[in-house]
């Protein structure tokens, strides 16, 4: 079985201090301290998910079918998945975690420490309807 928006949302929001925000009209962005680590679409588009990766993974992933350098962000080692079949859930979960960790590691130490102290482990959330996702949210405890 392949990933979908709800699965990506649940995974990304399980990372400590991760938040979500609808940006650019119909893109659901996942953030750590307002820095984006993944983007998925809420309406049909050429790509359905983009995320940051290491330079090594960027080279490897962009050679695969259904994965391209992310428009506007390829210079920062972002890839975009054209299809849900491009990656299996297990591999995608690891890559999204890596994206989160890369963005987190670039935050100022003071912010990293504050986020680490303020982030108790999240509880499992109920799925949210697509219309509810279109609003910006603050993190739930």
C-alpha positions in Angstrom: 0.0 0.0 0.0 1.2 3.5 -0.8 1.2 6.7 1.1 -1.5 9.3 0.9 -2.0 12.9 2.3 -3.5 11.6 5.5 -0.7 9.2 6.2 1.9 11.9 5.4 0.1 14.3 7.7 -0.1 11.9 10.6 3.6 11.0 10.2 4.9 14.5 9.9 2.8 15.8 12.9 4.2 12.9 15.0 7.7 14.5 14.9 8.4 16.6 18.0 7.2 20.3 17.7 6.1 19.8 14.1 3.2 22.0 12.9 1.2 22.3 9.7 0.1 25.3 7.8 -1.8 25.7 4.5 0.3 28.0 2.2 0.1 29.2 -1.4 -3.6 28.5 -1.5 -3.7 24.7 -1.6 -0.3 23.3 -0.3 -0.1 21.8 3.2 3.3 22.5 4.6 4.9 20.8 7.6 7.2 22.9 9.7 9.6 23.0 12.6 9.8 26.5 14.1 8.2 27.9 10.9 10.9 26.2 8.7 9.3 23.9 6.1 10.5 20.3 5.9 7.8 18.8 3.7 5.0 20.0 1.4 2.0 18.1 0.1 -0.9 19.2 -2.1 -4.6 19.3 -1.2 -5.7 19.6 -4.8 -4.5 17.7 -7.9 -1.1 18.9 -9.1 1.9 17.7 -11.1 3.7 16.6 -7.9 2.0 15.4 -4.7 4.8 15.6 -2.1 8.1 17.4 -1.8 10.7 17.3 0.9 14.4 18.1 1.7 17.0 15.3 1.5 20.7 14.9 1.7 22.9 15.6 -1.3 23.6 11.8 -1.6 19.9 10.9 -1.4 19.0 13.7 -3.9 21.3 12.2 -6.5 19.9 8.7 -5.9 16.2 9.6 -5.7 16.2 11.8 -8.8 17.4 8.9 -10.9 14.2 6.9 -10.0 11.0 6.9 -12.0 8.4 9.3 -10.6 10.8 11.4 -8.6 12.1 14.7 -9.9 14.1 17.7 -8.5 11.5 19.8 -6.8 10.5 22.9 -8.8 12.1 26.1 -7.3 13.8 24.1 -4.5 16.1 21.6 -6.3 19.2 23.8 -5.6 18.5 23.1 -1.9 18.3 19.3 -2.4 14.5 19.0 -2.4 12.8 16.3 -4.4 9.2 16.0 -5.6 7.2 12.8 -6.0 5.1 12.7 -9.1 3.2 9.6 -8.0 2.2 7.9 -4.8 3.9 4.7 -6.1 7.3 6.4 -6.4 8.3 5.2 -2.9 7.1 2.6 -0.4 5.8 3.9 2.9 8.7 2.5 4.9 11.3 4.3 2.8 9.2 7.5 2.6 8.8 7.6 6.4 12.6 7.5 6.8 13.2 10.2 4.2 10.5 12.5 5.8 12.2 11.9 9.2 15.6 12.8 7.6 14.1 16.0 6.1 12.7 17.0 9.5 16.0 16.3 11.2 18.0 18.3 8.6 15.8 21.3 9.0 15.8 21.0 12.8 19.7 20.8 12.8 19.9 24.1 11.0 17.9 26.0 13.6 19.8 28.1 16.2 20.8 26.0 19.2 18.7 28.1 21.5 15.6 27.3 19.5 16.5 23.6 19.2 16.8 23.5 23.0 13.5 25.3 23.6 11.7 23.0 21.2 13.2 19.9 22.7 12.1 20.9 26.2 8.6 22.0 25.1 7.8 18.8 23.1 6.1 16.0 25.0 5.4 12.9 22.8 2.3 13.5 20.7 -0.7 11.3 21.0 -2.4 9.8 18.0 -4.8 12.1 16.3 -8.1 11.6 14.5 -8.1 12.3 10.7 -9.3 15.8 9.8 -11.6 16.5 6.8 -10.0 18.2 3.8 -12.0 21.4 4.4 -10.7 21.6 8.0 -7.1 21.2 6.7 -7.5 24.3 4.6 -7.2 26.5 7.7 -4.0 27.1 9.4 -3.6 25.4 12.7 -1.6 25.7 15.9 -0.1 22.5 17.4 -2.3 20.4 19.7 -1.0 19.0 22.9 
